[in-house]
Amino acid sequence: MLDLIGMAILELQWPKTVRLASQTSPTMITFSPTTADRILKLRHQVLRPGLPIAEVIFPEDQDQETRHYGAFSQQGEVICCVTLIPSTWHGEAAWRLRAMAMAQGWSR
């Protein structure tokens, strides 16, 4: 299953911009590949608040095969992020999802 999710994400045409309807006004959000550095602050704020930022830096972050994705507001704010790390599952190639985070105020 994770392999299917990873492949679906990798095969999307990037960047992908969508319009979200909200109670106040529509919001445009762009989903795109990104770097670990660009999503590090959000990871830290959501996943390990109060701990050193080193707690959300993974050895695989800089590997060429690792994939980082984010959703960004029109102002460039990182709304959410995920990192996919190549792995294996039952002896087959798969993707391990790490560091999924969403900025406060963006979830229902």
N, C-alpha and C positions, 0 to 999 in steps of 0.2 A: 504494500500500500504506500509506504513512504517513497518508494522508488517512483511510483506513478505520480505522486504529488511533486516530487523533485523534477521529474521530466516535464510535467505540465508547466511548472514555473519556468524552467529553462527554455521551453519552446515558445513562450509568449513573445510577442513583438514588443520590444521595449523602446522608449518608455510608453506606458499606457496611462492615459488621462481619463478620469471618469468624473461625472458630476454627481454629487451627493445632494439629495434634497434634505433640507433641514427646516426646522420650524421658523427660523428667521430668514434665511436666504440660502440659495444653492451654493455649494462649495466645490471647487475644482480640486481634485487630488491627483497627483501623478505618482504612479508606481514605477520604480525603475531599479536596475542594478545599482549598487553603490559600493562604498568602501567601508571597511570596519571602522576606520577613523571617523567617518561621517555619522555613524550610528552609535558610537561609543558612549556619548553623553546620555542618550536616551536609555541605553542598556543599563548604565550605572544608576540613573535616577529611578528606574522602575524595578530592576532586578536585585540590586545590591545597595540600596540607599544607606548611607552611614558607614559603609565599608570603603576601603581604598579602591580607587578605580581599577587597579590591577586585578581585582576580583572578577572583572567582566572582560578581561583580555584573555583570549584562548590561544594556545600554541598554533592552532590551525588557521587562525584569522588571516595570516599572510600567505598561506599556501595558494598556489596558482589555481588549484581545483576548487577551493572553497568559494561559495557564492554568498554574497550579501545583497539583500533587497530591502527597499524602504518605500514608504508612502510619504509624500511630501506635500505640504500645503502650497498655495500659490506664493506665499511669502518665503518658501524654502524651509519651513519648520519641519522637522522629522516627526511624523505622526505615529508611525509604527515601523517595526523592523523585524527581520528574521535572518538567520545565518544557516546555510545548508552546507554540511560537511560530508564529503564522500565517505562512505562506510560500507559495511556488508551486513546482510540480514539473512540468516539461514544459508550462508555460503554464496549469496547472490549480491551483486552490486546494489547499493541503496544510498539514500541520503539521510543523514541524521540532522534533525532540526534542532538548532540551539539558539539561545538568546532571543526568543520571541518577546517583544515588548510593545506596549501601546501607551502613548502619552495620555496623561490624565485629562479627562474631559472629552475624549474622542470615542469612548465606548458607551454603549447604552446601559 
